[in-house]
């Protein structure tokens, strides 16, 4: 089975085209090596996915040709991500949440003027 299809089937990617882009952009590696989207996956392979500043690792337990439901994923992959990688990702998410509040969007013209007035003496 192709790595891009497998990543999509076990829900490590939202779409197959996104999985293909991630593999082509070297964000997904097979056994620690860069690969092409058509690279074949076998049982026991290690899939590493780069998300922001953390690397998540998954071991292939079984192969599937169909996209799985979320509850069935544990029958096909084993999460071998290190605890420090998970902590790095959580720290990144927390920093992004505090950068700009949820549902606030971009600053309004009034917000920019207030910020300019505040920073005027700097």
N, C-alpha and C positions, 0 to 999 in steps of 0.2 A: 504494500500500500504506500502511496506517495505521502511524504511528510506534510505537505500543505493540506491534503484531505484529512489526514489523521488528526492534525491539530484542530481542524474544524469539527470533526466528528466527536472528539472528547471535550469540546467546548472551551478550548484554550484560546479561541478566536471567535469573534462574532460572525464573520462571513468567510467563505472560502477565498474570495479575492483579497481580503485583508490578510489572511494567513499566507497567501502567496507573496504579497508585498512584504510582510515581515520576514519571511525566509529569504527573499531576494535582497532585502536591506540588511542582512546579517543580524537581525534581532532574534532569530531562532536558530539554534545550533543543534546538531545531532552528534552525540558523543564528543562534544567539545570542539567539533570541527565545523567550519562553514560549509553549507551545502546549497544545492539548487532545489527548487520546489518539487521536482520530479524524483528526488532521492527516495529510495525505498526504506521503509521503517520495518524493523524486525522486533520480535519479543526480546526484552532485556535492554534495548537501546535507552540512552539517556537524552531527553529533550530539554534544552536550556532556553528559557525565554527571557529576554532583556526588557523590563518595563521600567521606564524612567531611570532610576539609579540602582535598581535591584535586579538580581538574576534569580529567576525561579527555575527549579529543576524537577523534572518528572520522569519516572522510570516506566517504560511500557510493559504492562502485564499481559495484555491480550490485544489483538487487532480487531477492528470492526469496520464494516463497509457503510454503516448507516450512522447518522447523527443520533447521539444518545440523549436521553433525558438526564437531568441534573443528578438524580438519585442513583443512576447506574454508572456514573463516571468512576466511582471507586473500584469497580470490577475490572477496569481497563487501564488505569494509571495509578502509580504510587507517588505521592508528593514527597520529594527528598530535599526540599528547600531548607537551607540552613536558617536557624533562628535569627541570626544577625541580619540576613537578607530581608526577612519579613519585617524586622524592626526598622531597617532603613526605609522600606516602602511605606510603613505606617508613619514614620517621621516626615517623609515627603508629602504624604496626603494631608497630614495635619498642617504643614507649612502652607500648602496650597489653599486650604480652607480658611486660614487666617489672613491670607494675602488679600482676598476680596470676599466679602460675605456671600453666602449662597443666595441666589435669586436677585442679586444686585445689578448685574450687568456692568457695562462700562460707566465711568463717571459722567455725570451730566455737565452741561456748560457751567452751571452754578458751582458744582463741586470743583471743577478746574479753576474757576476764578477764586474761590475760597483758598484753594491750595496755592495759587500764585500769590495771593495777598499774604498768606502765612510765610511763604518762602522768600518774600521780597527782599528782606535784609540780608539774606545769606549770600 
